[in-house]
Amino acid sequence: MADFNVSLRGVGPVSVIDVKGYLDAHTAPELENVFNKLLDEKQYRVVVNFNDLKYISSAGLGVFMAYVETMRENKGDIKFSNMTESVYNIFDLLGFPILYEFYKEENEALLKFNEQGKS
């Protein structure tokens, strides 16, 4: 089975999830566990950094769909950053750019949360 790793770090009031490797039906529960931990801690502002993600399946995409509504209901959101073109193309094909904000760099997504927090 392909490698997958997910880690969580805080950058001020925003949580950053770093995903690495292959996100599919076998590894999606690891990402779900991280989102459940964030909900338990009432952390609703999330940036997902895809810098080291090689592949994502529909099961991986489903994790984000499962949690975005709860995040937004609590005045938060899920923003995506550092995606390779091949991973972005999968999100784009399924219409995710209509539902989510995508940023080339993590710091851009963090800045957007900071701007939203001031308004």
Secondary structure, DSSP 8 states (H G I E B T S, - for coil): ---EEEEEEEETTEEEEEEEEEESTTTHHHHHHHHHHHHHTT--EEEEEEEEEEEE-HHHHHHHHHHHHHHHHTT-EEEEES--HHHHHHHHHTTHHHHSEEESSHHHHHHHHHHHHH-
